[in-house]
Amino acid sequence: MITLINPPFHEKTTYYFNYVTAKYPNPSLAYLGGYLEKKGIPFRIIDAKFYDLSVEEVLEMLQATNPGIIGITSTTTEINHVQAMISRIKRCFPASFVLLGGVHATALPRETLAANDDLDALVAGEGESALEMLAGSVDPYSVLPEIPGMYFRRGGRIVNSPPKVYGSGLEGYGKAAFHLWSKADRYFVSTYRGCPFPCSFCFRALGRSPRLRDPADVLEELEYIATRAPGCDLLIVDATFGLDRSHTEYILKEIIRSGINTRIGWRCATRVDVVDRGFLELMKAAGCRTVSFGIESGADRILKATGKNTTVARCIEAVREAKEVGLETVGYYLFGHPGETKRELNDTLRLIWRMNCDNIAVGIMVPWPGTRVFDLARRNAGGYRLVSMDFSRFDKYFGSVMEFENFSLSYLEFMRLKAFVCLYLKNHRFLDLVRFLWSVRGAAFKKSRHLARRILGRGRYGGRGGSEDAGAASYTKGSS
């Protein structure tokens, strides 16, 4: 029996409160479950976040099934917590085979496996074929060298099998097993995997070549969601919606033909250089309500230097076209790009006010493992200095793991607040300002506490001139 686990929340953060207002099935486990179901492999999913379970409750559920293979997913921010949970699982179920996957494991496989002797193996990249081969073996340890993308121990050393070579498509993978969850408030659906764009702040965990899903599987998922939860929040979570124009247009036209668009709306994210007015009109007709653009910066030099390779002029044009066809627009921005100057940061602020998107999201650069920014920060290059490797503090809204040569972290946080306030004030959106302040009251409270702690203990939280804090040492063997 395979048991797949989405780990519990480590603490009741603002992310937790946002999550419980719109719970969703973990998309990675939903697609893994759909694959295993199609292959006829027995499995069970424990989505601790969806059902708000504690570690103790997860252990009780494992006790009831006497698990053989346990697969756990983890993000970077929660990896310390997950490592501690793995050790508890291994103490309770010493005969089980514990496998870790997810974006953090893919980015730092050797370091992640070395951090915990209780972890049996790690899979880098997608896990469908790895789980299938493990399930078909009498002894999981014996087949590890044959499974692409695996990291494991042999003779006291960490070794790895050859990396997984992705095929050209995802036909045969099946549809997500959303039916294994109770009715949700939010669903994530994808139409392809992989990303060809070399942005310095993103990690391409599922490969650089786009692999398209079978449109029939995508449409079955959409039909299921439209029937079961027509009022839910549906996100098509492709890294760049519309990347393969013909594939996407076929899906959109089938959504219209089947009438799915009359029963459910959805939102997506894309690039400004992928869409045009005609495509945006088709998206609108197919039920798209909101489109998000990764704009990132208001300076053409930054857009080129980071590998985004778009232009400010095209950003303005794409947002205007989306508004004209009746789509709600969201602009995503990052402050603290490599070598970014205060003048370029102010150019971004002016672009935010000028484009006047319906909503914006502004983050401060985080050196996510696997990205070029992470490599720069570890070398104290690119205007960065990494001050902590405590992964629990890797957060674009509340993190404090990196210093910037041209700014203090407090200055970037001030500029982020200024971006929101001025967006609404300069465009006379006073009611929107009130709504925004009310919607972020929980985050504002946490941020106030976060800033107070950093002010009272500046050295501990990596202020300019401070040293790496003791929390970085928490990412060691057997610790949490």
Secondary structure as UniProt FT lines:
FT   STRAND          2..6
FT   HELIX           14..21
FT   HELIX           27..39
FT   STRAND          43..47
FT   TURN            48..52
FT   HELIX           55..65
FT   STRAND          69..73
FT   TURN            77..78
FT   HELIX           79..92
FT   TURN            94..95
FT   STRAND          97..101
FT   HELIX           103..107
FT   HELIX           109..114
FT   TURN            117..118
FT   STRAND          121..123
FT   HELIX           128..135
FT   HELIX           140..143
FT   HELIX           144..146
FT   TURN            148..149
FT   STRAND          150..154
FT   TURN            155..156
FT   STRAND          157..160
FT   TURN            171..172
FT   HELIX           178..180
FT   STRAND          186..189
FT   STRAND          192..193
FT   TURN            200..201
FT   TURN            205..206
FT   STRAND          211..212
FT   HELIX           215..228
FT   TURN            230..231
FT   STRAND          233..236
FT   TURN            241..242
FT   HELIX           245..258
FT   HELIX           260..262
FT   STRAND          266..270
FT   TURN            272..274
FT   HELIX           277..285
FT   TURN            286..287
FT   STRAND          288..296
FT   HELIX           300..305
FT   TURN            306..307
FT   HELIX           312..324
FT   TURN            325..326
FT   STRAND          328..335
FT   TURN            338..339
FT   HELIX           342..355
FT   STRAND          359..364
FT   TURN            369..370
FT   HELIX           372..378
FT   TURN            379..380
FT   TURN            382..383
FT   STRAND          384..386
FT   HELIX           391..393
FT   TURN            396..398
FT   STRAND          402..404
FT   HELIX           409..426
FT   TURN            427..428
FT   HELIX           430..439
FT   HELIX           441..456
FT   TURN            457..462
FT   TURN            464..465
FT   HELIX           470..474
FT   TURN            477..478
//
